[in-house]
Amino acid sequence: MSSKYYTTTETAKLIRKALKVKFSTVKFSVRSSMYSGGSSINVSWIDGPMTEEVNSVVKFYEGASFDGMTDSKSYKSALMVFEGEEFPTEVHFGADYVFTNRSMSSESKAILVEKFEQIAGIKYEDNATYSTQEFGYYQMPTMYGCQIINHMFYEKVGA
């Protein structure tokens, strides 16, 4: 079986292409970092798809995994069938890890604040505390408004 190695920069280019195919209307920032212990790629975007959706695309390109129980990094490979090829090729990606970060725009926050006020029936403030029962967060009896908005954003409630 043949094998192919992609550098971190080449892996970042592959990630950009895959994201463009899956989420054509979303603008992503894909940045690679190289350091003495390896390398990583950071993918960030505003609003758009949920983190899990993006992870289902980009985590394929991670070249390593980490086991916290043994404090060890293991390298991994993937099998790919390239166009015009009959048999799969073992592929090694240069970035050890691919990290993702979804951010909230001020427009999305305004929509969620409006939804918050509809649910709670009171005016929203970032630093005021509110009962969480109306929002279905039973793990804590109260939360700051900004915490509730963040939960709503990352759970895609009302947006």
Summary of the structure (lengths in Angstrom):
residues: 159
radius of gyration: 20.4
end to end distance: 47.4
largest distance: 64.3
contacts: 428
relative contact order: 0.16
helix: 34%
strand: 31%
